[in-house]
Structures are given as structure tokens and as C-alpha cells.
Amino acid sequence: MPTPPKPVIMLESEKKSHRTKREIEQRKKGEAALQTGKKLTERPEVKENPVAHKEFQRLNGLLKTIGKNDALYTGIITRYCLLYAECQEAEQRRDRLERYRAVPE
């Protein structure tokens, strides 16, 4: 399988590409057309969950750094944060159960 194409920002930062200026400009326009221009927003179910909220804030900061905190990703990021919180909760329950079983009677 071929490797996926690199974003224009990465091509420009590497400063080595076989693409012409025209091709790079066309890719810039294409990538810009895929963004809504609206900021990533936190849904209420994420705000209510402290673990999911903290993970959302972390991801939002990272995405903002690379210029990808677009509203288009809201659903995906929300689902990930809720699943992350659910996994953390399950691990904590497992640890409590293991500690309980380890206590001699």
C-alpha cells in the first residue's frame, strides 16, 4: 500500500518536495476547502464528565497548535473523550476489585 500524502504544511516545513509551486498551491486550496472555519466545541456530555473534559481540553490544545481544531471533528473527538473516560473508570474499578481480593480475611 502506498503511504498517504503529506499535508502542505509538512511539505513546506521539510523544504524538499518534487511538487511544483502550482501543485502545492492547489493542495493548499483543497485542504482549506475541507475546513468549516468554525472552532471545535465541547458537547454537554463531555463537559459533565471530568475525565472526558480534561482529555477534550488536552486534545483541543494539541489540535489548535497544528491548526486542526475544526468543528468537523467534534463528533469524533467527543466519542473518543467519552470512551477514554469510560476506559479510565473501568481500570479504576478493576484496580479496586484486585485490591479487595488481595485483602486476607
Secondary structure, DSSP 8 states (H G I E B T S, - for coil): -------HHHHHHHT--S--HHHHHHHHHHHHHT--S-B----HHHHHSHHHHHHHHHHHHHHHHTT--BGGGHHHHHHHHHHHHHHHHHHHHHHHHHHHHHS--
